[in-house]
Amino acid sequence: MAGGMGTIGNVVDEEEENDNIPTILSIISFVLSIAVLAVGIMTWTSANGETFGSLFE
């Protein structure tokens, strides 16, 4: 082997995915999960004839 140390190259991938897309998708999924939770609580309270405040009594 002809001497010389190996080097680690930093190759920039030009087709790298934009980092904003996963952030936006995670925000959208969080908002949708909160909406599903709110609909579930509203359905549960209206089916039992209670109000949302009665959950904390």
N, CA, C, O and CB atoms as a CASP TS submission, in Angstrom:
PFRMAT TS
TARGET T0000
AUTHOR 0000-0000-0000
METHOD Language model
MODEL 1
PARENT N/A
ATOM      1  N   MET     1       0.848  -1.168   0.000  1.00  0.00           N
ATOM      2  CA  MET     1       0.000   0.000   0.000  1.00  0.00           C
ATOM      3  C   MET     1       0.893   1.230   0.000  1.00  0.00           C
ATOM      4  O   MET     1       1.778   1.366   0.845  1.00  0.00           O
ATOM      5  CB  MET     1      -0.964  -0.002   1.215  1.00  0.00           C
ATOM      6  N   ALA     2       0.661   2.103  -0.930  1.00  0.00           N
ATOM      7  CA  ALA     2       1.466   3.315  -1.016  1.00  0.00           C
ATOM      8  C   ALA     2       1.035   4.245   0.100  1.00  0.00           C
ATOM      9  O   ALA     2      -0.140   4.602   0.189  1.00  0.00           O
ATOM     10  CB  ALA     2       1.321   4.002  -2.408  1.00  0.00           C
ATOM     11  N   GLY     3       1.970   4.643   0.955  1.00  0.00           N
ATOM     12  CA  GLY     3       1.698   5.402   2.184  1.00  0.00           C
ATOM     13  C   GLY     3       0.794   6.595   1.999  1.00  0.00           C
ATOM     14  O   GLY     3       0.547   7.037   0.876  1.00  0.00           O
ATOM     15  N   GLY     4       0.318   7.096   3.068  1.00  0.00           N
ATOM     16  CA  GLY     4      -0.584   8.243   3.047  1.00  0.00           C
ATOM     17  C   GLY     4      -1.790   7.947   3.918  1.00  0.00           C
ATOM     18  O   GLY     4      -2.309   6.830   3.929  1.00  0.00           O
ATOM     19  N   MET     5      -2.214   8.930   4.625  1.00  0.00           N
ATOM     20  CA  MET     5      -3.364   8.753   5.500  1.00  0.00           C
ATOM     21  C   MET     5      -4.649   8.925   4.698  1.00  0.00           C
ATOM     22  O   MET     5      -4.732   9.733   3.773  1.00  0.00           O
ATOM     23  CB  MET     5      -3.319   9.752   6.680  1.00  0.00           C
ATOM     24  N   GLY     6      -5.624   8.152   5.079  1.00  0.00           N
ATOM     25  CA  GLY     6      -6.932   8.317   4.466  1.00  0.00           C
ATOM     26  C   GLY     6      -7.597   9.579   4.997  1.00  0.00           C
ATOM     27  O   GLY     6      -7.391   9.965   6.148  1.00  0.00           O
ATOM     28  N   THR     7      -8.360  10.189   4.187  1.00  0.00           N
ATOM     29  CA  THR     7      -9.053  11.399   4.622  1.00  0.00           C
ATOM     30  C   THR     7     -10.553  11.191   4.507  1.00  0.00           C
ATOM     31  O   THR     7     -11.036  10.386   3.710  1.00  0.00           O
ATOM     32  CB  THR     7      -8.607  12.626   3.789  1.00  0.00           C
ATOM     33  N   ILE     8     -11.253  11.923   5.306  1.00  0.00           N
ATOM     34  CA  ILE     8     -12.710  11.862   5.266  1.00  0.00           C
ATOM     35  C   ILE     8     -13.174  13.059   4.457  1.00  0.00           C
ATOM     36  O   ILE     8     -12.886  14.205   4.802  1.00  0.00           O
ATOM     37  CB  ILE     8     -13.343  11.858   6.713  1.00  0.00           C
ATOM     38  N   GLY     9     -13.877  12.792   3.405  1.00  0.00           N
ATOM     39  CA  GLY     9     -14.335  13.885   2.549  1.00  0.00           C
ATOM     40  C   GLY     9     -15.735  14.319   2.930  1.00  0.00           C
ATOM     41  O   GLY     9     -16.590  13.491   3.245  1.00  0.00           O
ATOM     42  N   ASN    10     -15.958  15.585   2.900  1.00  0.00           N
ATOM     43  CA  ASN    10     -17.285  16.131   3.115  1.00  0.00           C
ATOM     44  C   ASN    10     -17.899  16.438   1.758  1.00  0.00           C
ATOM     45  O   ASN    10     -17.633  17.480   1.159  1.00  0.00           O
ATOM     46  CB  ASN    10     -17.237  17.402   4.013  1.00  0.00           C
ATOM     47  N   VAL    11     -18.713  15.524   1.292  1.00  0.00           N
ATOM     48  CA  VAL    11     -19.356  15.697   0.005  1.00  0.00           C
ATOM     49  C   VAL    11     -20.748  16.259   0.242  1.00  0.00           C
ATOM     50  O   VAL    11     -21.548  15.680   0.978  1.00  0.00           O
ATOM     51  CB  VAL    11     -19.412  14.359  -0.784  1.00  0.00           C
ATOM     52  N   VAL    12     -21.023  17.378  -0.382  1.00  0.00           N
ATOM     53  CA  VAL    12     -22.329  18.004  -0.239  1.00  0.00           C
ATOM     54  C   VAL    12     -23.241  17.414  -1.308  1.00  0.00           C
ATOM     55  O   VAL    12     -22.976  17.498  -2.507  1.00  0.00           O
ATOM     56  CB  VAL    12     -22.238  19.568  -0.362  1.00  0.00           C
ATOM     57  N   ASP    13     -24.314  16.820  -0.829  1.00  0.00           N
ATOM     58  CA  ASP    13     -25.278  16.227  -1.753  1.00  0.00           C
ATOM     59  C   ASP    13     -26.194  17.331  -2.262  1.00  0.00           C
ATOM     60  O   ASP    13     -26.933  17.941  -1.490  1.00  0.00           O
ATOM     61  CB  ASP    13     -26.101  15.087  -1.066  1.00  0.00           C
ATOM     62  N   GLU    14     -26.143  17.582  -3.556  1.00  0.00           N
ATOM     63  CA  GLU    14     -26.942  18.663  -4.125  1.00  0.00           C
ATOM     64  C   GLU    14     -28.424  18.332  -4.156  1.00  0.00           C
ATOM     65  O   GLU    14     -29.255  19.231  -4.286  1.00  0.00           O
ATOM     66  CB  GLU    14     -26.465  18.979  -5.519  1.00  0.00           C
ATOM     67  N   GLU    15     -28.769  17.048  -4.037  1.00  0.00           N
ATOM     68  CA  GLU    15     -30.169  16.657  -4.060  1.00  0.00           C
ATOM     69  C   GLU    15     -30.717  16.455  -2.648  1.00  0.00           C
ATOM     70  O   GLU    15     -31.716  15.760  -2.465  1.00  0.00           O
ATOM     71  CB  GLU    15     -30.343  15.386  -4.878  1.00  0.00           C
ATOM     72  N   GLU    16     -30.069  17.057  -1.652  1.00  0.00           N
ATOM     73  CA  GLU    16     -30.498  16.909  -0.270  1.00  0.00           C
ATOM     74  C   GLU    16     -31.885  17.521  -0.089  1.00  0.00           C
ATOM     75  O   GLU    16     -32.179  18.597  -0.608  1.00  0.00           O
ATOM     76  CB  GLU    16     -29.485  17.565   0.689  1.00  0.00           C
ATOM     77  N   GLU    17     -32.732  16.809   0.663  1.00  0.00           N
ATOM     78  CA  GLU    17     -34.097  17.262   0.873  1.00  0.00           C
ATOM     79  C   GLU    17     -34.104  18.507   1.758  1.00  0.00           C
ATOM     80  O   GLU    17     -33.286  18.654   2.667  1.00  0.00           O
ATOM     81  CB  GLU    17     -34.949  16.142   1.501  1.00  0.00           C
ATOM     82  N   ASN    18     -35.028  19.373   1.473  1.00  0.00           N
ATOM     83  CA  ASN    18     -35.163  20.602   2.241  1.00  0.00           C
ATOM     84  C   ASN    18     -35.575  20.271   3.672  1.00  0.00           C
ATOM     85  O   ASN    18     -36.475  19.456   3.877  1.00  0.00           O
ATOM     86  CB  ASN    18     -36.189  21.550   1.583  1.00  0.00           C
ATOM     87  N   ASP    19     -34.931  20.891   4.671  1.00  0.00           N
ATOM     88  CA  ASP    19     -35.228  20.589   6.069  1.00  0.00           C
ATOM     89  C   ASP    19     -36.540  21.200   6.540  1.00  0.00           C
ATOM     90  O   ASP    19     -37.012  20.866   7.626  1.00  0.00           O
ATOM     91  CB  ASP    19     -34.107  21.076   6.944  1.00  0.00           C
ATOM     92  N   ASN    20     -37.129  22.067   5.767  1.00  0.00           N
ATOM     93  CA  ASN    20     -38.385  22.683   6.177  1.00  0.00           C
ATOM     94  C   ASN    20     -39.561  21.737   6.034  1.00  0.00           C
ATOM     95  O   ASN    20     -40.532  21.856   6.782  1.00  0.00           O
ATOM     96  CB  ASN    20     -38.637  23.928   5.372  1.00  0.00           C
ATOM     97  N   ILE    21     -39.506  20.815   5.112  1.00  0.00           N
ATOM     98  CA  ILE    21     -40.633  19.921   4.858  1.00  0.00           C
ATOM     99  C   ILE    21     -40.945  19.040   6.071  1.00  0.00           C
ATOM    100  O   ILE    21     -42.112  18.968   6.455  1.00  0.00           O
ATOM    101  CB  ILE    21     -40.343  19.047   3.643  1.00  0.00           C
ATOM    102  N   PRO    22     -39.972  18.365   6.696  1.00  0.00           N
ATOM    103  CA  PRO    22     -40.306  17.576   7.889  1.00  0.00           C
ATOM    104  C   PRO    22     -40.823  18.430   9.049  1.00  0.00           C
ATOM    105  O   PRO    22     -41.675  17.981   9.816  1.00  0.00           O
ATOM    106  CB  PRO    22     -39.089  16.799   8.344  1.00  0.00           C
ATOM    107  N   THR    23     -40.320  19.638   9.179  1.00  0.00           N
ATOM    108  CA  THR    23     -40.792  20.525  10.240  1.00  0.00           C
ATOM    109  C   THR    23     -42.246  20.908  10.015  1.00  0.00           C
ATOM    110  O   THR    23     -43.051  20.885  10.946  1.00  0.00           O
ATOM    111  CB  THR    23     -39.922  21.783  10.318  1.00  0.00           C
ATOM    112  N   ILE    24     -42.577  21.254   8.793  1.00  0.00           N
ATOM    113  CA  ILE    24     -43.954  21.634   8.474  1.00  0.00           C
ATOM    114  C   ILE    24     -44.892  20.452   8.673  1.00  0.00           C
ATOM    115  O   ILE    24     -45.982  20.613   9.221  1.00  0.00           O
ATOM    116  CB  ILE    24     -44.052  22.154   7.029  1.00  0.00           C
ATOM    117  N   LEU    25     -44.479  19.265   8.235  1.00  0.00           N
ATOM    118  CA  LEU    25     -45.324  18.083   8.402  1.00  0.00           C
ATOM    119  C   LEU    25     -45.520  17.729   9.867  1.00  0.00           C
ATOM    120  O   LEU    25     -46.602  17.280  10.245  1.00  0.00           O
ATOM    121  CB  LEU    25     -44.725  16.901   7.666  1.00  0.00           C
ATOM    122  N   SER    26     -44.512  17.916  10.696  1.00  0.00           N
ATOM    123  CA  SER    26     -44.671  17.611  12.116  1.00  0.00           C
ATOM    124  C   SER    26     -45.615  18.611  12.784  1.00  0.00           C
ATOM    125  O   SER    26     -46.380  18.234  13.672  1.00  0.00           O
ATOM    126  CB  SER    26     -43.303  17.617  12.822  1.00  0.00           C
ATOM    127  N   ILE    27     -45.574  19.872  12.371  1.00  0.00           N
ATOM    128  CA  ILE    27     -46.499  20.863  12.918  1.00  0.00           C
ATOM    129  C   ILE    27     -47.933  20.542  12.507  1.00  0.00           C
ATOM    130  O   ILE    27     -48.854  20.629  13.319  1.00  0.00           O
ATOM    131  CB  ILE    27     -46.115  22.277  12.450  1.00  0.00           C
ATOM    132  N   ILE    28     -48.111  20.173  11.256  1.00  0.00           N
ATOM    133  CA  ILE    28     -49.454  19.827  10.767  1.00  0.00           C
ATOM    134  C   ILE    28     -49.991  18.604  11.510  1.00  0.00           C
ATOM    135  O   ILE    28     -51.161  18.582  11.892  1.00  0.00           O
ATOM    136  CB  ILE    28     -49.428  19.557   9.238  1.00  0.00           C
ATOM    137  N   SER    29     -49.155  17.592  11.720  1.00  0.00           N
ATOM    138  CA  SER    29     -49.623  16.398  12.419  1.00  0.00           C
ATOM    139  C   SER    29     -49.951  16.698  13.875  1.00  0.00           C
ATOM    140  O   SER    29     -50.886  16.119  14.426  1.00  0.00           O
ATOM    141  CB  SER    29     -48.577  15.293  12.338  1.00  0.00           C
ATOM    142  N   PHE    30     -49.189  17.602  14.514  1.00  0.00           N
ATOM    143  CA  PHE    30     -49.489  17.992  15.889  1.00  0.00           C
ATOM    144  C   PHE    30     -50.835  18.701  15.967  1.00  0.00           C
ATOM    145  O   PHE    30     -51.639  18.405  16.850  1.00  0.00           O
ATOM    146  CB  PHE    30     -48.381  18.896  16.447  1.00  0.00           C
ATOM    147  N   VAL    31     -51.087  19.629  15.055  1.00  0.00           N
ATOM    148  CA  VAL    31     -52.355  20.357  15.048  1.00  0.00           C
ATOM    149  C   VAL    31     -53.521  19.414  14.796  1.00  0.00           C
ATOM    150  O   VAL    31     -54.571  19.543  15.425  1.00  0.00           O
ATOM    151  CB  VAL    31     -52.334  21.461  13.988  1.00  0.00           C
ATOM    152  N   LEU    32     -53.343  18.469  13.884  1.00  0.00           N
ATOM    153  CA  LEU    32     -54.411  17.510  13.612  1.00  0.00           C
ATOM    154  C   LEU    32     -54.673  16.600  14.807  1.00  0.00           C
ATOM    155  O   LEU    32     -55.821  16.241  15.067  1.00  0.00           O
ATOM    156  CB  LEU    32     -54.063  16.672  12.392  1.00  0.00           C
ATOM    157  N   SER    33     -53.630  16.224  15.533  1.00  0.00           N
ATOM    158  CA  SER    33     -53.844  15.370  16.710  1.00  0.00           C
ATOM    159  C   SER    33     -54.589  16.129  17.802  1.00  0.00           C
ATOM    160  O   SER    33     -55.424  15.552  18.499  1.00  0.00           O
ATOM    161  CB  SER    33     -52.499  14.849  17.254  1.00  0.00           C
ATOM    162  N   ILE    34     -54.293  17.421  17.956  1.00  0.00           N
ATOM    163  CA  ILE    34     -55.044  18.235  18.915  1.00  0.00           C
ATOM    164  C   ILE    34     -56.506  18.350  18.492  1.00  0.00           C
ATOM    165  O   ILE    34     -57.400  18.314  19.339  1.00  0.00           O
ATOM    166  CB  ILE    34     -54.416  19.638  19.046  1.00  0.00           C
ATOM    167  N   ALA    35     -56.756  18.486  17.195  1.00  0.00           N
ATOM    168  CA  ALA    35     -58.133  18.579  16.691  1.00  0.00           C
ATOM    169  C   ALA    35     -58.891  17.281  16.944  1.00  0.00           C
ATOM    170  O   ALA    35     -60.059  17.310  17.332  1.00  0.00           O
ATOM    171  CB  ALA    35     -58.137  18.907  15.187  1.00  0.00           C
ATOM    172  N   VAL    36     -58.239  16.153  16.727  1.00  0.00           N
ATOM    173  CA  VAL    36     -58.889  14.858  16.980  1.00  0.00           C
ATOM    174  C   VAL    36     -59.200  14.703  18.465  1.00  0.00           C
ATOM    175  O   VAL    36     -60.268  14.208  18.826  1.00  0.00           O
ATOM    176  CB  VAL    36     -57.992  13.690  16.497  1.00  0.00           C
ATOM    177  N   LEU    37     -58.288  15.117  19.314  1.00  0.00           N
ATOM    178  CA  LEU    37     -58.520  15.052  20.751  1.00  0.00           C
ATOM    179  C   LEU    37     -59.693  15.945  21.154  1.00  0.00           C
ATOM    180  O   LEU    37     -60.524  15.543  21.968  1.00  0.00           O
ATOM    181  CB  LEU    37     -57.255  15.461  21.514  1.00  0.00           C
ATOM    182  N   ALA    38     -59.767  17.148  20.595  1.00  0.00           N
ATOM    183  CA  ALA    38     -60.864  18.060  20.911  1.00  0.00           C
ATOM    184  C   ALA    38     -62.206  17.501  20.462  1.00  0.00           C
ATOM    185  O   ALA    38     -63.194  17.596  21.191  1.00  0.00           O
ATOM    186  CB  ALA    38     -60.625  19.415  20.262  1.00  0.00           C
ATOM    187  N   VAL    39     -62.249  16.923  19.273  1.00  0.00           N
ATOM    188  CA  VAL    39     -63.501  16.328  18.781  1.00  0.00           C
ATOM    189  C   VAL    39     -63.906  15.146  19.672  1.00  0.00           C
ATOM    190  O   VAL    39     -65.086  14.966  19.972  1.00  0.00           O
ATOM    191  CB  VAL    39     -63.345  15.864  17.299  1.00  0.00           C
ATOM    192  N   GLY    40     -62.935  14.355  20.085  1.00  0.00           N
ATOM    193  CA  GLY    40     -63.237  13.227  20.974  1.00  0.00           C
ATOM    194  C   GLY    40     -63.794  13.673  22.314  1.00  0.00           C
ATOM    195  O   GLY    40     -64.734  13.069  22.831  1.00  0.00           O
ATOM    196  N   ILE    41     -63.219  14.729  22.879  1.00  0.00           N
ATOM    197  CA  ILE    41     -63.726  15.241  24.165  1.00  0.00           C
ATOM    198  C   ILE    41     -65.112  15.843  24.000  1.00  0.00           C
ATOM    199  O   ILE    41     -65.982  15.645  24.848  1.00  0.00           O
ATOM    200  CB  ILE    41     -62.764  16.294  24.749  1.00  0.00           C
ATOM    201  N   MET    42     -65.325  16.586  22.898  1.00  0.00           N
ATOM    202  CA  MET    42     -66.647  17.170  22.673  1.00  0.00           C
ATOM    203  C   MET    42     -67.691  16.084  22.462  1.00  0.00           C
ATOM    204  O   MET    42     -68.814  16.206  22.950  1.00  0.00           O
ATOM    205  CB  MET    42     -66.619  18.116  21.467  1.00  0.00           C
ATOM    206  N   THR    43     -67.340  15.027  21.746  1.00  0.00           N
ATOM    207  CA  THR    43     -68.282  13.934  21.523  1.00  0.00           C
ATOM    208  C   THR    43     -68.596  13.217  22.833  1.00  0.00           C
ATOM    209  O   THR    43     -69.748  12.875  23.097  1.00  0.00           O
ATOM    210  CB  THR    43     -67.721  12.940  20.494  1.00  0.00           C
ATOM    211  N   TRP    44     -67.580  12.992  23.644  1.00  0.00           N
ATOM    212  CA  TRP    44     -67.784  12.286  24.907  1.00  0.00           C
ATOM    213  C   TRP    44     -68.643  13.093  25.863  1.00  0.00           C
ATOM    214  O   TRP    44     -69.525  12.545  26.524  1.00  0.00           O
ATOM    215  CB  TRP    44     -66.449  11.967  25.557  1.00  0.00           C
ATOM    216  N   THR    45     -68.386  14.411  25.939  1.00  0.00           N
ATOM    217  CA  THR    45     -69.163  15.232  26.865  1.00  0.00           C
ATOM    218  C   THR    45     -70.591  15.415  26.378  1.00  0.00           C
ATOM    219  O   THR    45     -71.508  15.442  27.200  1.00  0.00           O
ATOM    220  CB  THR    45     -68.501  16.591  27.052  1.00  0.00           C
ATOM    221  N   SER    46     -70.816  15.540  25.080  1.00  0.00           N
ATOM    222  CA  SER    46     -72.188  15.720  24.587  1.00  0.00           C
ATOM    223  C   SER    46     -72.981  14.429  24.673  1.00  0.00           C
ATOM    224  O   SER    46     -74.200  14.473  24.837  1.00  0.00           O
ATOM    225  CB  SER    46     -72.177  16.224  23.146  1.00  0.00           C
ATOM    226  N   ALA    47     -72.323  13.278  24.567  1.00  0.00           N
ATOM    227  CA  ALA    47     -73.026  11.999  24.667  1.00  0.00           C
ATOM    228  C   ALA    47     -73.469  11.729  26.097  1.00  0.00           C
ATOM    229  O   ALA    47     -74.476  11.055  26.311  1.00  0.00           O
ATOM    230  CB  ALA    47     -72.137  10.858  24.169  1.00  0.00           C
ATOM    231  N   ASN    48     -72.736  12.243  27.080  1.00  0.00           N
ATOM    232  CA  ASN    48     -73.074  12.020  28.489  1.00  0.00           C
ATOM    233  C   ASN    48     -73.850  13.188  29.089  1.00  0.00           C
ATOM    234  O   ASN    48     -74.155  13.166  30.282  1.00  0.00           O
ATOM    235  CB  ASN    48     -71.810  11.782  29.296  1.00  0.00           C
ATOM    236  N   GLY    49     -74.173  14.194  28.304  1.00  0.00           N
ATOM    237  CA  GLY    49     -74.920  15.340  28.787  1.00  0.00           C
ATOM    238  C   GLY    49     -74.123  16.214  29.730  1.00  0.00           C
ATOM    239  O   GLY    49     -74.708  16.946  30.528  1.00  0.00           O
ATOM    240  N   GLU    50     -72.811  16.159  29.661  1.00  0.00           N
ATOM    241  CA  GLU    50     -71.964  16.948  30.554  1.00  0.00           C
ATOM    242  C   GLU    50     -71.352  18.107  29.773  1.00  0.00           C
ATOM    243  O   GLU    50     -71.448  18.182  28.548  1.00  0.00           O
ATOM    244  CB  GLU    50     -70.851  16.065  31.193  1.00  0.00           C
ATOM    245  N   THR    51     -70.733  18.991  30.511  1.00  0.00           N
ATOM    246  CA  THR    51     -69.971  20.066  29.862  1.00  0.00           C
ATOM    247  C   THR    51     -68.490  19.781  29.998  1.00  0.00           C
ATOM    248  O   THR    51     -68.083  18.893  30.748  1.00  0.00           O
ATOM    249  CB  THR    51     -70.316  21.450  30.475  1.00  0.00           C
ATOM    250  N   PHE    52     -67.692  20.534  29.273  1.00  0.00           N
ATOM    251  CA  PHE    52     -66.238  20.326  29.333  1.00  0.00           C
ATOM    252  C   PHE    52     -65.707  20.626  30.727  1.00  0.00           C
ATOM    253  O   PHE    52     -64.775  19.966  31.184  1.00  0.00           O
ATOM    254  CB  PHE    52     -65.521  21.208  28.295  1.00  0.00           C
ATOM    255  N   GLY    53     -66.274  21.596  31.400  1.00  0.00           N
ATOM    256  CA  GLY    53     -65.825  21.948  32.745  1.00  0.00           C
ATOM    257  C   GLY    53     -66.064  20.856  33.760  1.00  0.00           C
ATOM    258  O   GLY    53     -65.354  20.785  34.763  1.00  0.00           O
ATOM    259  N   SER    54     -67.042  20.005  33.529  1.00  0.00           N
ATOM    260  CA  SER    54     -67.322  18.928  34.489  1.00  0.00           C
ATOM    261  C   SER    54     -66.241  17.856  34.477  1.00  0.00           C
ATOM    262  O   SER    54     -66.209  17.010  35.370  1.00  0.00           O
ATOM    263  CB  SER    54     -68.673  18.294  34.186  1.00  0.00           C
ATOM    264  N   LEU    55     -65.361  17.873  33.493  1.00  0.00           N
ATOM    265  CA  LEU    55     -64.252  16.923  33.485  1.00  0.00           C
ATOM    266  C   LEU    55     -63.273  17.196  34.619  1.00  0.00           C
ATOM    267  O   LEU    55     -62.571  16.287  35.062  1.00  0.00           O
ATOM    268  CB  LEU    55     -63.524  16.973  32.149  1.00  0.00           C
ATOM    269  N   PHE    56     -63.216  18.452  35.100  1.00  0.00           N
ATOM    270  CA  PHE    56     -62.248  18.854  36.093  1.00  0.00           C
ATOM    271  C   PHE    56     -62.826  18.987  37.487  1.00  0.00           C
ATOM    272  O   PHE    56     -62.147  19.469  38.393  1.00  0.00           O
ATOM    273  CB  PHE    56     -61.637  20.132  35.692  1.00  0.00           C
ATOM    274  N   GLU    57     -64.071  18.567  37.678  1.00  0.00           N
ATOM    275  CA  GLU    57     -64.694  18.649  39.008  1.00  0.00           C
ATOM    276  C   GLU    57     -64.341  17.448  39.852  1.00  0.00           C
ATOM    277  O   GLU    57     -64.777  17.349  40.999  1.00  0.00           O
ATOM    278  CB  GLU    57     -66.211  18.764  38.887  1.00  0.00           C
TER
END
